[in-house]
Amino acid sequence: MSAKPFLKWAGGKSHLIKQYVALLPQELFEGKIEIYVEPFIGSGALYFYLSQRFNFKKVYLYDVNKELILAYSVIKNNVEKLIEVLHKYTKDYRLLDDAHKSTYYYCIREKFNTELKTIDFTTYSTDWIIRTAELIFLNKTCYNGLFRVNKKGVFNVPFGRYKNPTIFDAENLEKTSTQLKKANIEACDFKMCKSHIDKKTLVYLDPPYRPISNTANFTSYSHVKFNDNEQKRLAKFYTNMNKTGAKLMLSNSDPRTHNPNDNFFDDLYKEFNIHRVYASRIISCDASKRGTITELLITNY
Ligand SMILES: C[S@@+](CC[C@H](N)C(=O)[O-])C[C@H]1O[C@@H](n2cnc3c(N)ncnc32)[C@H](O)[C@@H]1O
């Protein structure tokens, strides 16, 4: 079994990998790609898929979400201790009846939010291990498995009421740790990856999707919003990276799904190749809006 994402993450790409594989650059299969860069790593579905099939010499994984990067660092550096803490949380949780499970969830959520005021995101410490265990626990027991914060950065998702959620998979965490050993992992804006890119690089960019309708707007991975100006800043960055000769792949929503005349991305990326892939909409509180739609994969090759 291969390593797979250890978190449920809005916009996770596990379900699209087969379609993406068909659109990967030929140079990857010819062994000409040495560096892999993913500046919006999220739960890392494509990275974990590729890292077990291709031998990259260098890997750079970034995300602006500090909680997420803290968790990646812990899994990379101290997975055994993390598994120990997760075993304890899981055991305590499983012994409780439904009402007390909910209380336990809100206690952990309260602790996680209170400690936000004191946690030092810059210096690795044992506090990071506990925080990562809490993040994984909350992610697997909260409603819809989301990481969503309010304007103050407070995690505000209610309890999920799942019967027997799988909170973690120790073997998968160990495999994930192995796959992260060679990765440089950093909490920063996407533009910081520029210095590592050359013609032997594959860059996969999966920014927060542009909402395709006013009601489908899950964009709160952090307290900073990714609006149309951010999408334009990213398109400019993509155009600049193109000059390095790197192979670039970028995902986004397809505005034409809802409005055939909305050419937002077709205009922004008109110099490049715009592929349409089929996807199921996963995050929508309205069950009637979960269906098949197209999404974009924009390549420069
Ligand atoms: C669509 S998700 C990525 C999903 C990922 N491909 C997966 O399989 O789970 C977008 C990610 O971009 C991150 N993000 C938002 N703004 C960013 C920025 N300015 N720079 C870097 N990352 C950012 C979010 O925290 C989020 O994790």
The ligand as an ORCA input file, in Angstrom:
! r2SCAN-3c Opt
* xyz 0 1
  C      -6.979     23.401     -3.095
  S      -6.008     23.347     -1.637
  C      -4.747     22.269     -2.129
  C      -5.265     20.850     -2.128
  C      -4.178     19.794     -2.352
  N      -3.744     19.726     -3.715
  C      -4.669     18.422     -1.890
  O      -4.591     17.420     -2.639
  O      -5.137     18.348     -0.742
  C      -5.279     24.933     -1.616
  C      -4.205     25.180     -0.548
  O      -3.619     26.472     -0.796
  C      -3.222     27.042      0.441
  N      -3.005     28.482      0.226
  C      -3.934     29.493      0.202
  N      -3.339     30.675     -0.100
  C      -2.015     30.422     -0.301
  C      -0.886     31.221     -0.652
  N      -0.994     32.548     -0.875
  N       0.326     30.618     -0.776
  C       0.465     29.279     -0.525
  N      -0.569     28.471     -0.178
  C      -1.798     29.033     -0.073
  C      -4.346     26.638      1.383
  O      -3.919     26.670      2.719
  C      -4.700     25.223      0.881
  O      -4.049     24.229      1.630
*
